[in-house]
Amino acid sequence: MSRFQVKKVAVLGAGVMGAQIAAHLVNVKVPVVLFDLPAKEGPKNGIVTKAVEGLKKLKPSPLGVADDAALIGQANYEEHLEQLRDCDLIIEAIAERMDWKLDLYKKIAPFVAPHAIVASNTSGLSITKLSEALPESIKPRFCGIHFFNPPRYMVLVELINTPTTSPEVLDQLEAFVTSGLGKGVVRAHDTPNFVANRVGIAGMLATMKEVENFGLSFDVVDDLTGKKLGRASSGTFRTADVVGLDTMAHVIKTLQDNLDENSDPFYASFGTPAVLKKLLELGNLGQKAKAGFYKKVGRDVLRFDLESEEYVPGGQKADEVYGRMLKKPAAERLRLLRNSEGAQGRFLWAILRNSFHYAAVHLATIADNARDVDQAMRWGFGMKQGPFELWQEAGWLDVAKMIQEDIDAGKALSKAPLPEWVFKGPVAEAGGVHTAQGSWSASAQKFIARRALPVYERQHFPEKLLGETSLPEFTTAGTTLHEDDAIRVWTLEGADRAPGTGVVIASIKTKMHAISPDVAEGLTLAVDLAEKDYEGMVIWSGDEPFSAGADLQAMLPAFMVAGVSAIEGAEAELQNTMLRIRYANVPVVAAVRGLALGGGCELAVHSARRVVHMESYIGLVEVGVGLVPGAGGLTYIARRAAENAATSTGKDILPFLTEGFTAAAMAKVGTSAIESRKLGYVLESDVIVPHKDELLYVAINEAKSLAKGGWRAPAKRLFPVAGRSGIATIKGSLVNMRDGGFISQHDFHIAGLIAEVVCGGDVDAGTLVSEEYLMTLERKAFCALIEHPKTQERILGMLSTGKPVRN
Ligand code: NAD
C-alpha cells in the first residue's frame, strides 16, 4: 500500500465540534474545507460562515491565531460536493442522529475519492451500524474518530473500527492523528459511548449517586474531586456546568438507551439524578446559560439547592483532614479513606472503589486492554492517573479484596463480582495490569504490548503509565556527560558514535526549570562539550515548562549580602551564556513546550533554531515583576528590528521596533506557537510540532540537519539602532498612556527604560552598535530597577503569592 498522505480534509458539520476540528486542522497546517447544510436564506454558505466567525470569539481559543479562521474553506452540500473528491480524509461531525448521518453518507458516497478515509465523530452511535449505509467500496475505509471538546486542547482521540474496517486504514489514521494533529490515540471497541465517556460518565453518575448517599453539597464535592484527587481542577459539578448539562444529559441518555441490566450490571445507577432533571427542566444548562449547578452573582458563586430550587451561598470547602489524606502514598490513602469516620472520606473511597469496580467489570468488552482505559481517562478527562493505575499503585490484591468485601456487603453500586482475572493468574502475580511486557487484555487474557507503529518511533519518551517499567525514563536514559542539581547534560547516542557526530541534550532540572546561575553554568558547559565532540546541541526537558524564567529567588541571597553589584555580575554571566549559545560552533536547538517566559524566552531566542510545541506560551514578562528583560531579550528585539529593517528600502528602524517594544513593555505572551511567531519570538524558519512527545525527536533531527548543512555560527556584526529620536517618539506615546490612566507611573518608568535600551540609548538614529553594548544598557536598566522600592514590592509579591502586583 502506498503512503497515506493527508493533503486535504473535509469536515462535515459546522457545529460545536466540526468547526473546532476544522480550526485545529488549520493550526497544524492541514488544508480543510468545512461543510454544512445550505442556508435557507441569504448566501448558501451562511451556516458555515457564521460558525467560522464564531471561532474567532470562542474561549479558550480553538485557533492558534484568530485571523487564521480565513484559511478554513467554506462549503455546502448543495453546491460543493465535488470538492470532496480532493479530500484524503472526511470527518463527519453533524448532529447526533443516526438517520441524518445515514442520509448524508448516501449523499456524499459518489464523491468520496477511491483512497479517502471517511470517519464519524459520533459520541455514541454504533460505528458498525453507521457503516452499513455505505457502499462496499467505502466500508473498509470507514471508522469512528471521536474527538473531545475542546478538540484543540483535549489530547484524546478514540479510533473505533467496524468488522469491515481495514487494519491498515486504522494504522494510517492513527499515524496522522498522532503526528499530524498531536493527539493521543486510544483504540476503542464499538460499544455505547466508547471508552472515555463510558467510564467517565458512569463515574460521574456514580459520584452523583454517592453524593446523595452521603448527603454532601456540590461545592464540597468539587473541592474533594478536583485537583486534590488528581483530577481536572473543576471537580465534578463545575465540569458538568462547563460541558453543558444538555450535552451531559445526551450522553447519559445514550447510556440509558443502549444498555440494560444484562449488558451493564451498573445500569440501575444510570438514572438521571433528580437534581440534573430539575436543572434541565428549569433550562439551567450550565455555564452557557449562566446557571447550572452553580450560578455566579457578582463576585459570589452560589450553588443550586434542590429542596428550595433556589441558589444558595456556596464556596464551602472540604474538611482539611481529607486534603492531607489525599497526599499520602496510594496504599495508605485508600485505607485511611475507607476507614475514615467522616462522610467525606468514605465518599471518596466509595467513588474510587466504584471506578475500579466499573473498569474491571467492563475491561473485556469496551477496550482491547487496560492501557487504553487509563490513557482515555488521562487524556479525555484530565485525570493524573486512570483507575487501573491508582489501583495498582495502592497494592493490587489488597485493594481487590477491599472492593470485593464492599460488593459482598452490598455497599457497591452493583453486585457484579470482580472478574476472576483480578484475583488469579498473571495480573495477580504481576501485582497489576500494567507490566513491562504490556497491559492486561481481559478479552485475550494476556498482557499486550504497545502498538509498534512507525509513528511511535518519533516519541523517544512517550507518556507512560505506572507499571510500564520497560519504557525509558528521560531522567536516566542515554549516557550522562555531566549532572548536578541544576542540569543534566547527556546524549542518546550509542557507544558506537563516530567522534564529531551526535547531539548533546541539556535538560534543566530546577523547579519550573528556572534559570539559576548554576543552570547558566551548566548550559555553558553543555555548549563546551557539544563543540568539542558533537555536531549539535538541544535544550529540552522531559516535562513542562521549557523555563519559567530567571531564578529570582536564587539571586536573592547574593543581593542581600553584596547588593546590586552581585546581581549585575549574575546578569552578566547570564548574558554571556546567551551569547555563548548564539555563537556556538554547533547549532543549538531549543525544544520549547509549555511556558518559555522571561529568561526562558531569552534562552529560546538566542538558540539557532526553535522547535516549538503548538501549546507553548512564550513572552518577555519581566515587567510584571517590575524589571526589564535583562539576559539579552531587549538586545534581541533591537537586533531583530535592525535585521528586518535591512530587508526594506527605508532606513527608519522605528517601525520595525514597535512590535517588539510593545511585546516587552506590555509583557505580551504568545498563547500558541503560531501567536508567538507574530510576536517575533518564533521565526518562520522554526518548526512547530503538534505532538509534545515528538519534540525531542524533531529537535535532534533539526540540530543534525543544520550541522549536516554546514552550520556556521552567525557573523558577529554591528547593527543600527533608532537612537534618541526613537526614544523620544516612544516616550511621547507613553506619556499619553500614563496621563490617560492606562499605565501606572512605575509602568511608565519601566517602559521608558525599555525604550532607551531597544533604541540604543543617547545616540543618533542609525548609529551602529554591538550586542555587548546593548547588553550593558540592558543590565544597567535591570540593576537600576532592582533597587527601586516599587519593583521590590512586585518581586516580593510574586515570590509570596505567585500573582503580579499592580503598583
Ligand atoms: P451541533 O449541534 O453543534 O452541530 C451539528 C451540526 O450538524 C450543525 O451545524 C447542523 O447544521 C448540522 N446538521 C443538523 N442536521 C443535519 C442534517 N440532517 N444533515 C447535515 N447536517 C446537519 O453538534 P456537535 O456538538 O458539534 O456534535 C456533532 C457530532 O459530534 C455529534 O455526533 C456529537 O455526538 C459529536 N460529539 C460532540 C461533542 C460535544 O462535546 N459537543 C464531543 C464529541 C463528539
Residues whose N, C-alpha, C, O or C-beta is under 5 A from the ligand:
A	BS01	NAD	G13 A14 G15 V16 M17 G18 D36 L37 A93 I94 A95 E96 W100 N121 T122 S123 F147 F148 N149
